[in-house]
Amino acid sequence: ANSALPIFGLFMQKINADKSLSTFTNPRFPHPSKSVLRQLSCDDEKEDGFLKKLFTNEEKAKTKEFGETKKKGFFDKIKKVFKKN
């Protein structure tokens, strides 16, 4: 993508400089009607992000509840051996 961007940029500069292609590169559209604007006027909707959707599984049963105590692992058990007195 990094090597293609400069090539595409030069291509677009040449196309934009050609006046015979201006109908394609700089098109003018009519303003939408009031009925179309009313249909497009809606409340914003916030959705979860892509990564949250990707890594969240709602069907998976939760294995741990908030505030639940953690079992002591091996290093937690031997930690007292290395404490200085």
Protein Blocks (a to p, Z undefined) as FASTA:
>chain_A
ZZmmmmmmmmmmmmmmmmklmmmmmccdddddfklmmmmpccddddddfklmmmpcfklc
cfbdehiacdddfklmmmmmmpcZZ
